[in-house]
Amino acid sequence: MSATLASLLNDVYALTLRPELVAQTTLAVQHATLKMHHTDFYCKDLSELSYTFETSEYLQDLDWASTLTRYRAIQWIRKRDPDTQENMEFLTPIDPTQALDPYKITKTNVYYGSGVFLRLRTDTPWAAFTLSFYQNPDITSGSYSSWIADQHPYAIVNEAARRVFKTIGKDDEASMYESLVAEAVQEIKISNVVVNGY
């Protein structure tokens, strides 16, 4: 059963007894959803994209904001054979300040972040890549979607209730929910960090 934003909101209203706080509760559920997904890098948040640049170059700039839907972080990037579509060697992530090797030669088959771009530098001109990246959940009102909301809805509900209580100045109630949220985060991690049981 898929959890909808409306069903999560109703559960939060049941805890806070403040159904008139629609905007605050909606924001709390949206923020709680992001918070739960950001407690770790979960395999269920992964997505893959095959991307081909217009021309083969040694250095390619990929605009992650417009190319990778709800981008959070890169897991890996690989060269892709343009003919067979088979994935090939992995590119190595580096810090931009480490772009030179000990001989002051620019490293190749690497990638790094630079503002809104992922810069991909290869040893030969290349255009085709496959990217594996972590996606944020869709928290928009019209198309809300979260596997954590589906499998662990009360992690989100309890965190959202905690936020609403904190917003309206009920610190004791907010504190009471902190331990429930911590327990829920542990449950999510225990059952979802590795692919086993996917």
C-alpha positions in Angstrom: 0.0 0.0 0.0 1.4 3.4 -1.0 1.3 6.1 1.6 -0.2 9.4 0.3 0.6 12.8 1.5 -3.1 13.1 2.6 -2.9 9.9 4.7 0.3 11.1 6.4 -1.2 14.5 7.1 -4.3 12.8 8.7 -2.0 10.7 10.9 -0.1 13.8 12.1 -3.4 15.6 12.8 -4.4 12.6 14.9 -1.3 13.1 17.1 -1.2 16.8 17.3 -4.9 17.5 17.4 -4.3 20.6 15.3 -6.0 19.9 11.9 -6.3 23.6 11.3 -2.5 23.8 10.9 -2.6 22.6 7.3 0.4 24.5 5.9 2.6 23.9 8.9 1.8 20.2 8.9 2.3 19.8 5.2 5.8 21.4 5.5 6.5 19.2 8.5 5.7 16.0 6.6 7.7 17.2 3.6 10.7 18.0 5.7 10.4 14.8 7.7 10.4 12.8 4.5 13.6 14.4 3.4 15.1 14.0 6.8 14.4 10.2 6.9 15.8 9.7 3.4 19.0 11.6 4.4 19.7 9.4 7.5 21.8 7.2 5.2 22.6 6.4 1.6 19.9 3.8 0.9 20.1 1.4 -2.0 16.3 2.1 -2.6 17.1 5.7 -3.4 19.4 4.8 -6.2 18.6 5.5 -9.9 20.7 5.0 -13.0 20.9 7.1 -16.1 22.6 6.5 -19.4 23.7 9.9 -20.8 25.4 10.7 -24.1 27.0 14.1 -24.8 26.7 15.7 -28.2 30.4 15.3 -29.0 33.3 13.2 -27.7 35.6 15.3 -25.5 38.4 14.7 -22.9 36.5 16.9 -20.5 32.7 16.9 -20.2 30.5 19.1 -18.0 27.2 17.5 -16.9 24.7 19.9 -15.5 23.4 17.7 -12.7 20.5 20.0 -11.7 18.8 19.8 -15.2 19.9 16.2 -16.0 19.6 14.2 -12.8 16.0 14.2 -11.4 15.9 15.1 -7.7 19.7 14.6 -7.5 21.3 14.0 -4.1 24.7 12.4 -4.6 26.6 10.3 -7.1 27.3 6.7 -6.4 29.4 6.0 -9.4 30.1 7.0 -13.0 31.2 4.6 -15.8 32.2 4.9 -19.4 29.6 3.3 -21.7 30.4 1.7 -25.0 28.3 3.6 -27.5 27.9 0.6 -29.8 27.2 -2.2 -27.4 25.7 0.0 -24.7 27.8 -2.1 -22.2 29.2 -0.3 -19.2 32.9 -0.2 -19.1 35.5 1.2 -16.6 34.6 3.3 -13.6 35.6 6.9 -13.3 37.3 7.7 -10.0 35.8 10.5 -7.8 38.4 13.1 -6.7 38.6 16.4 -4.9 39.1 19.1 -7.5 42.3 20.2 -5.7 43.7 16.7 -6.4 43.4 16.9 -10.2 47.2 16.5 -10.7 49.2 13.4 -10.1 52.6 13.4 -8.3 54.3 14.3 -11.6 51.9 17.3 -12.1 50.1 15.6 -14.9 46.3 16.0 -15.0 44.5 12.8 -13.8 42.2 11.1 -16.3 39.2 8.8 -15.9 38.1 10.9 -12.9 35.1 13.1 -12.0 34.5 15.9 -9.5 31.9 18.4 -8.6 32.3 22.0 -9.7 29.3 24.3 -8.9 26.3 23.0 -10.9 28.4 20.7 -12.9 29.9 17.3 -12.6 33.2 17.4 -14.6 34.2 14.1 -16.2 37.8 13.9 -17.5 38.7 10.8 -19.6 42.0 9.5 -21.1 40.4 9.6 -24.6 37.6 11.7 -26.1 34.4 10.2 -24.8 30.7 10.9 -25.0 28.7 8.0 -23.5 28.4 7.4 -19.7 26.2 5.7 -17.2 25.6 7.3 -13.8 24.3 5.8 -10.7 23.0 8.4 -8.3 20.9 8.8 -5.1 17.6 10.6 -5.6 15.7 12.6 -3.1 12.1 11.5 -2.7 9.3 13.4 -4.5 7.8 15.5 -1.7 5.6 17.7 -3.9 1.9 17.8 -3.0 0.8 16.5 -6.4 3.1 13.5 -6.8 4.4 12.7 -3.3 6.3 9.4 -3.4 8.6 7.8 -0.8 9.4 4.2 -0.1 10.1 5.2 3.6 6.5 6.6 3.7 5.3 3.3 2.3 7.4 0.9 4.5 8.0 3.0 7.7 5.2 5.7 7.7 5.4 6.4 11.4 9.0 7.5 11.1 7.7 10.4 9.0 4.6 10.9 11.0 6.4 11.1 14.4 9.0 13.4 13.0 6.4 15.6 11.5 4.4 15.7 14.7 7.6 16.6 16.6 8.1 19.5 14.2 4.6 20.8 14.5 4.7 20.6 18.3 8.1 22.5 18.3 6.6 25.1 15.9 3.6 25.9 18.2 5.8 26.0 21.3 4.9 22.7 22.9 8.5 21.7 23.7 7.6 18.9 26.1 5.5 17.1 23.5 8.3 17.7 20.9 10.9 16.2 23.2 8.7 13.2 23.8 8.7 12.4 20.1 12.5 12.7 19.7 13.1 9.2 21.1 10.3 7.7 18.9 12.0 9.3 15.9 15.4 7.9 16.8 14.0 4.4 17.2 12.3 4.7 13.8 15.6 5.8 12.1 17.3 2.7 13.6 14.5 0.5 12.2 14.9 2.1 8.7 18.7 1.6 8.8 18.5 -2.0 10.0 16.2 -3.1 7.3 17.3 -1.0 4.3 21.0 -0.1 4.3 22.2 -3.2 2.3 20.6 -4.8 -0.7 19.8 -8.0 1.2 16.1 -8.1 1.7 15.6 -5.4 -0.9 
